[in-house]
Amino acid sequence: MTTATYQQTWDLDVFFEGGSNSPQFAAHLEELQTELESFSNLVQDFAVPTNANDKEALSSIISAFVVVGSKLRQAGAFVGCLQAQDTTDKKANSLRGKVTQVSAAFQTVLTTFDQKLVSIDQPVFEALLSEEPFQEISYVLNERRNRAKEKLSTEQEALINSLGIDGYHAWGQFYDTIVGNLKIPFEENGEVKELSAGQAHNKFSNKDRNVRKTVFESWEKAWGEQSDYFAASLNHLAGFRLNVYKQRNWDEVLKEPLDINRMSQQTLDTMWKVISDNKAPFVEYLNRKAKILGLEKLSWFDLDAPISKTESSVTYQEGAEFILEQFSHFGPELTEFTKKAFEDRWIEAEDRVGKRPGGFCTSFPESDQSRIFMTFSGTPSNVSTLAHELGHAFHQHAMKGVHTLNRSYAMNVAETASTFAEMIVADASVKNAKSEDERLALLEDKIQRSVAFYMNIHARFIFETSFYEERKQGIVSSERLNELMENAQRTAYCDALDQYHPSFWASKMHFYITGVPFYNFPYTFGYLFSLGIYAKALEEGTDYEEKYIALLKDTASMTVEDLAQKHLGVDLTQPEFWDKAVKLSIKDVEEFLSLTN
């Protein structure tokens, strides 16, 4: 079978030709504005129904909601892609401002709509939800109504949204501006190169410790030099949130992120407790790795260091073909979908200057397509990232045919499909290793991900929790943020490292995302949740794909507890499920320890 040669740059022209100067995109924004105005008028004129037959107006509002939401998502995804592919694209930055403005206006209209839902008498509301077309979106409408009950008046919430454009969201964008200008000097072959944050980060997996150490020192220095700007951004983001929470009489900082993720505090607490109780094997792994590298203890910049003598490198084409091969053992739909993503250039993977660090997947709902962003430099870890982002794209694909309002799944379940796809590939990599040395390296790559979810993300969670407590008392200095970060890392890594990364709070974009507060813990949830699903898939083979797609379809129309009960028959508030999932990743550690004995 001949395989097409897959290109490493994405195709955005299929949506709007001409990048940030696209006349098509300018027209799209105008159309969006017009649709938003008509949606706003419908909501303003909406007379609260007094009986279940009174449903035409509500039905029209839902239809308009879907149109505006899809157009806005399409615009946001396009601008996000433009900004990521070229951090010097100033026009894209100004377009981001426009989209943010429309988004805030949309939120204001939705606030009015939600308050009107609150005004409907409970018996009438229940009767409406039992009618078509509202029956299938009853969970989402109920959720909107209940959340609105806990908020301020329409006028006050509208004021918060409009002030958020140049306040809250502006601080998140300010962070992007600083990172866009950040350069990390690195000397290679007698020549000093200016690396972007993404390029510098890739050096942490270099086999030469001097390279890692040198980059880390430049890395800490670069973030440190801008730390007052980062601290201002982080403090104002948190300050804005805390003030809004105070006005709404919300005592708990975690109330909003838990609501957004449709999960209970009990589930979150149980998950972290099980992880904390099971960290010993991972500490043992870190100590063993240090020994292999000839060190007393690992430093932060050694965490991604390869232990293999042979540095395995793969081309983008080889990585793509390997992913396709492994997906084919799971199911035909995932395989066909992935093939299309490669062939139709849905992926931006080229290793070049000027790109934003990190990776993401974003969806274009009007086109029923997704786009994936990453920087592929040939490491096994890059192949995992690529599989991870393809998993996100498949989740969007699985939602086809589901009502648009039932597609807004939260981040914790969003990480399920991505991690699941990553696991298929990581497991296969270990099994298909050509030598013991390669097997060990790939096994370690899997364990590194567990360490990231159980320790790195735990550190982020501990840091944010303590930072928010201190922020209630006033501005937290960059020096203090460094202390809080290092303390959190020491706790999460059980003091297993020699040197930590105090400026991590500045270098991690996730702390500055305005869409979802406490952006980090959902990753760990998604990882463990998908481990449980993966165990089922291993038991059932290719027959499981259908059940898996059924689970993905339900991810935005129930709580995670109900989702787990319905599709896996487990109770997430109890430790058993989490314990079983963590034990699966401990098996990798046990194998690693026995291979390196």
C-alpha positions in Angstrom: 0.0 0.0 0.0 1.5 3.4 -1.0 1.1 6.1 1.5 0.8 9.8 0.6 3.6 12.1 1.8 2.2 14.1 4.6 3.0 17.8 4.7 4.0 19.5 8.0 2.1 22.8 7.5 -1.6 23.2 7.9 -4.2 24.5 5.4 -6.1 27.5 6.8 -7.1 28.9 3.4 -9.8 26.3 3.2 -11.6 28.4 5.9 -10.6 32.0 5.0 -8.1 32.8 2.3 -5.3 35.3 2.9 -4.4 34.8 6.6 -4.9 37.8 8.9 -5.6 40.0 5.9 -8.4 37.7 4.6 -11.3 39.7 3.1 -13.4 36.5 3.6 -12.6 36.6 7.3 -13.5 40.3 7.5 -16.8 39.4 6.0 -17.3 36.6 8.4 -16.8 39.0 11.3 -19.4 41.4 9.9 -21.8 38.5 9.4 -21.2 37.4 13.0 -21.9 40.9 14.2 -25.2 41.0 12.3 -26.3 37.5 13.6 -25.4 38.6 17.1 -27.6 41.7 16.9 -30.5 39.6 15.7 -29.9 37.1 18.5 -29.8 40.0 21.0 -33.1 41.3 19.7 -34.8 37.9 19.9 -33.6 37.6 23.6 -34.7 41.2 24.4 -38.1 40.6 23.0 -38.5 37.1 24.5 -41.7 37.0 26.7 -41.3 34.5 29.4 -43.6 31.5 28.5 -46.5 30.8 30.8 -47.3 27.3 29.5 -45.6 24.5 27.7 -47.4 25.3 24.3 -45.7 28.7 24.4 -42.5 27.4 22.8 -42.0 29.0 19.4 -40.0 32.0 20.7 -37.7 29.8 22.8 -37.1 27.5 19.8 -36.1 30.5 17.6 -33.7 31.7 20.3 -32.0 28.3 20.6 -31.6 28.2 16.8 -30.0 31.7 16.8 -27.8 30.7 19.8 -26.4 27.8 17.7 -25.7 30.0 14.7 -23.8 32.7 16.7 -22.0 30.2 18.8 -20.7 28.3 15.8 -19.7 31.5 13.9 -17.9 32.8 17.0 -16.1 29.5 17.6 -15.0 29.4 13.9 -13.6 33.0 14.2 -11.8 32.3 17.5 -10.3 29.1 16.2 -9.0 30.9 13.0 -7.4 33.7 15.0 -5.9 31.3 17.5 -4.2 29.4 14.6 -2.9 32.6 13.1 -1.4 33.8 16.4 0.2 30.4 17.1 1.8 29.9 13.7 3.5 33.3 13.7 4.0 35.3 17.0 4.9 38.4 15.0 1.6 38.6 13.2 0.4 41.9 14.7 -2.8 41.9 12.6 -3.8 38.6 14.1 -3.4 40.1 17.6 -5.7 43.0 16.7 -8.2 40.4 15.3 -8.0 38.6 18.6 -9.1 41.8 20.3 -12.2 42.0 17.9 -13.2 38.4 18.6 -12.8 38.9 22.3 -15.1 41.9 22.1 -17.8 40.0 20.2 -17.4 37.1 22.6 -18.0 39.4 25.6 -21.1 40.9 23.9 -22.3 37.3 23.2 -21.8 36.4 26.8 -23.8 39.5 27.8 -26.8 38.4 25.6 -26.5 34.9 27.1 -26.6 36.3 30.6 -29.9 38.1 29.7 -31.2 34.8 28.2 -30.2 32.8 31.3 -32.0 35.3 33.6 -35.1 34.9 31.5 -34.8 31.1 31.9 -34.7 31.7 35.6 -38.0 33.7 35.4 -39.9 30.7 33.9 -42.0 29.0 36.6 -40.5 25.6 37.6 -43.6 23.5 36.5 -43.7 25.4 33.1 -39.9 25.0 32.6 -40.2 21.2 33.4 -43.1 20.9 31.0 -41.1 22.7 28.2 -38.1 20.4 28.7 -40.2 17.4 28.1 -41.2 18.8 24.7 -39.3 18.6 21.4 -36.9 20.4 20.5 -35.9 20.9 24.1 -35.9 17.4 25.4 -32.4 16.4 24.0 -30.8 19.6 25.4 -32.7 19.5 28.8 -29.5 18.9 30.8 -27.8 22.0 29.3 -30.8 24.3 29.6 -31.2 23.1 33.2 -27.6 23.8 33.9 -27.7 27.3 32.4 -30.8 28.1 34.5 -29.2 26.8 37.8 -25.9 28.6 37.2 -27.8 31.8 36.4 -29.6 31.6 39.8 -26.3 31.8 41.5 -25.1 34.9 39.6 -25.8 38.6 40.0 -28.5 40.6 38.1 -28.4 40.8 34.3 -27.1 44.4 34.4 -24.3 43.5 36.9 -23.2 40.4 34.9 -23.3 42.4 31.7 -21.0 45.0 33.4 -18.6 42.3 34.5 -18.5 40.9 30.9 -17.8 44.3 29.3 -15.2 45.3 31.9 -13.6 41.9 31.4 -12.6 42.9 27.8 -10.0 45.4 28.8 -9.5 44.0 32.3 -9.6 40.2 32.7 -9.1 39.0 29.1 -6.6 41.8 28.4 -4.3 40.5 31.1 -4.4 37.1 29.5 -3.5 38.7 26.1 -0.8 40.7 27.8 0.9 37.4 28.8 0.8 36.3 25.1 2.4 39.5 24.1 5.3 39.1 26.5 5.9 35.5 25.5 5.8 36.4 21.8 8.7 38.8 22.4 10.7 36.4 24.7 13.9 35.1 23.2 16.2 32.6 24.9 19.9 32.8 23.9 21.6 29.5 23.3 25.2 28.9 22.0 25.5 26.1 19.5 28.6 25.3 17.4 30.2 28.7 18.4 27.1 30.6 17.3 24.6 32.2 19.7 21.0 31.6 18.5 17.9 33.3 19.8 15.4 30.5 20.5 11.7 30.9 20.9 10.2 29.4 24.1 9.0 26.4 22.2 12.4 25.7 20.6 14.2 26.1 24.0 11.8 23.8 25.7 12.6 21.0 23.2 16.3 21.2 24.4 15.3 19.7 27.8 15.2 16.3 26.2 18.8 16.6 24.9 21.0 13.8 26.0 23.9 16.2 26.9 23.4 17.4 30.5 25.5 20.5 29.8 23.1 21.5 27.0 20.1 20.9 29.3 21.7 22.8 32.2 22.8 25.8 30.0 19.4 26.1 28.4 17.7 25.8 31.8 19.9 28.7 33.2 19.0 30.9 30.2 15.4 29.8 30.5 15.1 30.7 34.2 16.9 34.0 33.5 14.6 34.9 30.5 11.4 34.3 32.5 13.0 35.9 35.6 13.8 39.1 33.7 10.2 39.5 32.8 8.8 38.2 36.1 7.4 41.5 37.2 5.3 41.7 34.1 4.2 38.1 34.5 3.4 38.7 38.2 1.3 41.7 37.3 -0.6 39.7 34.7 -1.2 36.7 37.1 -2.2 39.0 40.1 -4.7 40.9 38.0 -6.3 37.8 36.5 -6.7 36.3 40.0 -7.8 39.7 41.5 -10.5 40.1 38.8 -11.8 36.6 39.5 -11.8 36.9 43.3 -13.7 40.2 43.1 -16.3 38.7 40.8 -16.7 35.7 43.2 -17.0 38.0 46.2 -19.8 40.0 44.5 -21.6 36.7 43.8 -21.1 35.5 47.4 -19.0 32.5 46.3 -16.7 31.5 49.1 -14.9 28.7 47.3 -12.3 29.5 44.7 -12.9 26.0 43.2 -16.6 26.5 42.8 -16.4 27.8 39.3 -13.8 25.3 37.9 -15.7 22.4 39.4 -19.0 23.7 37.9 -17.4 24.1 34.5 -16.0 20.6 34.7 -19.3 19.2 35.9 -17.7 17.4 38.8 -18.0 17.4 42.6 -15.4 18.5 45.1 -15.6 15.0 46.5 -14.5 13.4 43.2 -11.6 15.9 43.0 -10.5 15.3 46.6 -10.7 11.5 46.2 -8.6 11.6 43.0 -5.8 13.7 44.6 -5.8 11.5 47.7 -5.4 8.3 45.8 -2.6 9.9 43.8 -0.8 11.1 46.9 -1.1 7.7 48.5 0.5 6.1 45.5 3.5 8.3 44.9 6.2 6.0 46.4 6.8 4.0 43.2 7.2 7.2 41.2 9.8 8.6 43.7 11.6 5.3 43.3 11.5 5.7 39.5 13.0 9.3 39.8 15.8 8.0 42.1 16.5 5.1 39.7 16.7 7.5 36.8 19.1 9.7 38.7 21.3 6.7 39.3 21.3 5.7 35.6 22.3 9.3 34.7 25.1 9.1 37.3 23.5 11.7 39.6 22.7 11.8 43.3 19.3 13.3 42.5 17.6 14.6 39.4 17.2 18.3 38.8 14.2 19.8 37.1 16.0 20.0 33.8 16.8 16.2 34.0 13.2 15.1 34.1 12.9 14.8 30.3 16.5 13.6 29.8 16.8 10.5 27.7 18.3 7.5 29.5 18.9 5.6 26.3 22.3 5.6 24.8 20.8 5.6 21.3 18.8 8.7 20.8 15.8 7.5 18.7 14.6 10.0 16.2 11.7 9.7 13.9 10.6 11.7 10.9 7.2 13.3 10.8 6.2 10.8 8.1 7.3 7.8 10.1 5.5 9.2 13.2 2.3 9.7 11.2 2.4 6.2 9.7 3.1 4.6 13.1 0.1 6.4 14.6 -2.2 5.2 11.8 -0.9 1.6 12.1 -1.7 1.6 15.9 -5.1 3.3 15.6 -6.1 0.6 13.1 -5.9 -2.1 15.9 -8.4 -0.1 17.9 -11.1 0.7 15.3 -11.8 1.7 11.7 -13.5 5.0 12.4 -10.5 6.4 14.3 -8.1 5.2 11.6 -10.1 6.7 8.7 -10.6 10.0 10.5 -6.8 10.3 11.3 -5.9 9.5 7.7 -8.1 12.3 6.5 -6.5 14.7 9.1 -3.0 13.9 7.7 -4.0 14.0 4.0 -6.1 17.2 4.2 -3.4 19.1 6.1 -5.1 19.6 9.4 -1.8 19.7 11.2 0.9 22.4 11.7 4.0 20.6 12.9 7.0 22.3 11.2 10.0 23.1 13.4 10.7 26.7 12.7 11.3 30.0 14.5 8.4 32.3 15.4 5.9 29.7 16.4 4.2 29.7 19.8 5.4 27.0 22.3 3.2 24.0 23.1 0.5 22.1 21.3 -3.3 22.4 20.9 -6.3 21.2 18.9 -9.1 23.6 17.9 -12.3 23.0 16.1 -14.0 24.8 13.2 -17.6 23.9 13.8 -19.0 25.5 10.6 -16.6 23.4 8.5 -16.8 20.2 10.6 -13.0 20.2 10.8 -10.3 20.6 13.4 -6.7 22.0 13.3 -3.8 20.7 15.3 -0.7 22.8 16.3 2.6 21.5 17.6 6.3 21.6 16.8 7.7 18.3 15.6 11.4 17.8 16.2 11.6 14.0 15.9 11.4 12.8 19.5 9.2 9.9 20.6 7.5 12.4 22.9 6.5 14.5 19.8 4.8 11.4 18.4 2.8 11.1 21.6 1.8 14.7 21.5 0.7 14.3 17.9 -1.5 11.2 18.9 -2.8 13.2 21.9 -4.0 16.1 19.7 -5.5 13.7 17.1 -7.5 12.2 20.0 -8.9 15.7 20.7 -9.8 16.1 17.0 -11.5 12.6 17.0 -13.6 13.7 20.0 -15.0 16.6 18.0 -15.6 14.2 15.1 -17.5 11.7 17.4 -19.8 14.6 18.3 -21.1 14.9 14.7 -24.9 14.5 14.7 -25.1 15.6 18.4 -27.1 18.8 19.0 -24.6 21.8 19.0 -25.5 22.8 22.6 -24.7 19.2 23.6 -21.1 19.5 22.2 -19.6 21.9 24.8 -17.8 19.3 26.8 -15.6 20.4 29.7 -11.9 20.1 29.8 -11.6 17.2 32.1 -13.5 14.9 29.7 -11.9 16.7 26.7 -8.6 15.3 28.0 -10.1 11.7 28.0 -10.1 11.1 24.2 -6.7 12.7 23.7 -5.0 10.7 26.5 -6.7 7.6 25.2 -5.2 8.1 21.7 -1.8 8.8 23.3 -1.9 5.6 25.3 -2.7 3.4 22.2 0.5 4.8 20.6 2.7 4.8 23.7 1.8 1.2 24.5 2.4 0.0 21.0 5.8 1.9 20.9 6.9 -0.1 23.9 5.7 -3.4 22.5 7.3 -2.8 19.1 10.7 -1.7 20.4 13.6 -3.0 18.3 16.0 -3.4 21.2 16.0 -3.5 25.0 17.5 -0.1 25.0 14.7 1.3 22.9 12.1 -0.5 24.9 13.4 1.1 28.1 13.4 4.6 26.5 9.8 4.2 25.3 8.7 2.8 28.6 10.3 5.7 30.3 8.5 8.1 28.0 5.2 6.6 29.3 6.2 6.9 32.9 7.3 10.5 32.3 3.7 11.3 31.4 2.4 9.7 34.6 4.9 11.8 36.6 3.6 14.9 34.7 0.0 14.1 35.7 0.7 13.0 39.3 3.5 15.3 40.2 3.9 18.3 37.8 0.1 19.0 37.6 -0.3 18.3 41.3 2.3 21.0 41.9 0.4 23.4 39.7 -2.8 22.6 41.7 -1.1 23.1 45.0 0.5 26.4 43.8 -2.7 27.8 42.5 -4.6 26.9 45.6 -2.1 28.6 47.9 -1.6 31.6 45.5 -5.4 32.3 45.5 -5.4 32.2 49.3 -2.6 34.8 49.5 -4.1 36.9 46.7 -7.2 37.4 48.8 -5.0 39.5 51.1 -3.4 41.6 48.3 -0.8 41.5 45.5 1.7 38.6 45.6 5.2 39.6 44.5 7.2 37.7 41.9 9.6 36.6 44.6 6.8 35.2 46.7 5.3 33.5 43.6 8.7 31.8 43.1 8.6 30.5 46.7 5.0 29.3 46.4 5.9 27.5 43.2 9.0 25.8 44.6 7.2 24.8 47.8 4.4 23.2 45.7 7.0 21.4 43.5 8.8 20.0 46.6 5.4 18.7 48.0 4.2 17.3 44.7 7.6 15.6 43.9 8.0 14.3 47.5 11.3 16.2 47.8 12.8 13.8 45.2 14.6 16.5 43.1 17.8 18.4 43.7 16.9 21.6 41.9 13.4 22.9 41.1 11.9 25.4 38.6 10.7 28.4 40.7 9.7 30.5 37.7 7.5 27.8 36.3 4.4 29.9 37.2 5.7 32.5 34.6 6.6 30.0 31.9 3.4 28.0 32.0 0.7 29.5 29.8 -2.0 27.4 31.5 -2.1 29.8 34.5 -3.0 32.7 32.2 -5.9 31.2 30.3 -9.1 33.2 30.9 -11.6 30.7 29.5 -11.3 28.3 32.4 -9.9 29.0 35.9 -7.7 26.3 37.5 -7.0 24.9 34.0 -4.6 22.2 35.3 -6.4 19.5 37.4 -8.7 18.4 34.5 -5.6 17.0 32.7 -5.0 14.6 35.6 -8.7 13.7 35.7 -8.7 13.0 31.9 -5.6 10.9 32.2 -6.9 8.6 34.9 -10.4 8.5 33.5 -9.0 7.4 30.1 -6.8 4.8 31.8 -10.1 3.2 33.1 -11.6 3.3 29.6 -8.4 2.0 28.1 -8.5 -1.0 30.4 -12.0 -1.7 29.0 -10.8 -1.3 25.4 -8.0 -3.8 26.0 -10.5 -6.3 27.3 -13.0 -5.9 24.4 -10.7 -5.2 21.3 -12.0 -3.5 18.2 -15.6 -4.2 19.3 -15.1 -1.4 21.9 -14.9 1.5 19.4 -18.7 1.8 19.1 -19.1 2.0 22.9 -16.3 4.4 23.1 -17.9 6.8 20.6 -21.2 6.5 22.6 -19.4 7.6 25.7 -17.8 10.5 23.9 -21.2 11.6 22.6 -22.4 11.9 26.2 -19.5 13.9 27.5 -21.3 17.3 27.4 -24.8 16.4 28.5 -24.3 15.0 32.1 -22.0 15.2 35.1 -18.8 13.2 35.0 -20.1 11.1 37.9 -23.2 10.1 35.8 -21.1 9.6 32.7 -18.8 7.1 34.6 -21.8 5.4 36.1 -23.6 5.0 32.8 -20.7 3.9 30.6 -18.3 2.3 33.0 -20.5 1.3 36.0 -18.2 3.0 38.5 -18.5 5.6 41.3 -16.0 8.4 40.9 -16.5 9.7 44.4 -15.0 6.5 45.8 -11.3 5.6 45.7 -11.7 2.2 43.9 -11.9 3.5 40.3 -8.9 5.9 40.8 -6.9 3.3 42.6 -7.3 0.8 39.8 -6.3 3.4 37.2 -3.2 4.6 39.1 -2.1 0.9 39.6 -2.1 0.5 35.8 0.5 3.2 35.5 2.5 1.7 38.4 2.9 -1.5 36.4 5.0 0.6 33.9 7.2 1.7 36.8 7.6 -1.9 38.1 8.7 -3.0 34.7 11.1 -0.1 34.4 12.6 -0.9 37.8 13.0 -4.6 37.0 14.6 -3.8 33.6 17.1 -1.4 35.2 17.9 -3.5 38.2 
